[in-house]
Amino acid sequence: MLGRLLWRVFINAAALAVTAYLLPGIHLVGDALPTLIVVAIIFGLVNALVKPLVALLTCPLMIVTLGLFIFVVNGIMLLFTAALSGGRLIVDGWIPAILGGIIMGLVSMAIEAVAPRPSRGGR
């Protein structure tokens, strides 16, 4: 279980690093590795605890937009992570947040596709 948790933190940290590198509207402040790890943990907690509730509340909008509103929800999660990060992550507005959510999703998907995920102990 700890291996899978660390794997998710690694994927989030890599996706954040790529996103901050590619988008001029998203900035990581401070020492690179400790900042990435802290922000990745915050992002993972936000996605695990807050995103399901936001997705449930915005379900009608997701249906009307044929699922495209999930990009806005991902942007909201990135903005919320920035607000909770204590200045370690800076997002300059809605457009960078939405684009950042898209890039983070694509990078996460690419890493999970090419790198083997830690197995569940004995299953």
N, C-alpha and C positions, 0 to 999 in steps of 0.2 A: 504494500500500500504506500509506503514511504517513497519507494522508487517511482511509482506512478505520479505521486504528488510532485516530486522533484522534476520529473519529466515535463509535467504541465508548466511548472515555473520556468524551466528552460525554454520551452516553446514560446511562452508569453514574452520572456525576456528577448529572445531572438526576433520575434515579430515586432516588438517595441523598438528595438535597435534599428531594424530595417526601415520601419515606418518613420522614425525620427530622422534617419539619414535621407530618405527620399522626399519627404514633405517639408517644405520650409516653414509651415505653420505649426509644427509639432517639435518641441524642444525638450531634451533631457538635461537637467541642470545638476552639476556636481560631478563627483567621481563616477566614471562610467559603469564599472561592474556593480558596486554597491547600490547605486541609484537604480540600475536596471533590475536588480533582484528585488529591491523594495517595491518598486512600481509594478513589477510583474506579479508579486504576491498580492498587492492591493487590487490589481486588475482581475486576478483570478477570484478573489473574494467578492468583488463587485459582480462579476459574471455569474458566480454561483449563488449569491444571495439576492441581488437586486434585479438582475436581468429577467428571471422567470416572472416576477411580479409585474414588471413593466411590460413584458411581452403579453402577459395575460390581460392587462388593462388596455393595451392597444390592439387587441385581437381584431376588433371591427375594422380598424384602419389597415391592418395587414390583409384582411380579406378583400377590402375595397381596392387596395393597391396591388393585389395579386402577389403579396409577399415582399414587395419592394420597400415597405416601411421598416423592415428589419434593418436596413442600412441606417436609417435614422436612429433606431434603438441602439445599434452598435455605436453610433456617434455619441449618443447620450451617455452610454456606459464609459466611453473614453473621456468625455468631459467630467463625469462624476469621479472617475479615477484621478483626473488631474486636480479636482477640488480636494480630494482626500489625501493627495500625495505630499502635502506640505511644501509645495513649490518645486518638487523634484521633476514633475512633468508639467509642461506648459502647452496648452492647446489654444491657438489664436482665434478660434471661432467655430461656427457650425460647419462650414465647408471643409476646413482641415479635419475636423472631428469625423465627419461622415466619410471623407476620403481615407482617413487614417483607419477607421473601422474596416473599410473594404480591404485596404492593403494588409492589415493585421490578419484578417480572415484568410486571405490568399496565401500569405507567408506561413501561417499555422497549418493550413491544408497541405502546402507543399512539403513542409518538414515532416508532417505525419505520414505523407505518402512515400517518402524516400528513406526515412530512418525507422528502424524497428522500435516498436514501443515495448517498454518493459512488461514482461508477462506477469500475470497474477500468480502468486506463489503456489505452485503445485496444481493449478487448474488448467 
